[in-house]
Amino acid sequence: MNWNQLTTIEQLESIDQESKTMPVMLFKHSTRCSISDAALGRMERKWKDENSKVIKPYYLDLIAHRDISNAIAVRYDVLHESPQVLIILNGKCIFSQTHMNISLDEILDVISV
């Protein structure tokens, strides 16, 4: 899986613009959490290259970039959790999952509606 790295708050503006043409998935990962490792592993094992044609994936190491995670919570009006997946469409969060509820199949169902 080829993640786009989310490393600056300024990228959120670009993500909002990208989300006007394709849904964007933000995966907030805690590198210190075994649940987050498990959720990330499940996501990566299920991912197929063709998924990149329907959704653009971003990875956030929230231990290294807690400021970005905080900005995401404010910008998209979601509670900070980890691990957490957000789907951004037209600059708005349309879907959020956390912990072991993170499911690529459900994410793909949501964006195919």
Secondary structure, 3 states (H helix, E strand, C coil): CCCEECCCCCHHHHHHHHCCCCCEEEEEECCCCHHHHHHHHHHHHHCCHHHHHCCEEEEEECCCCHHHHHHHHHHCCCCCCCCEEEEEECCEEEEEEEHHHCCHHHHHHHHCC
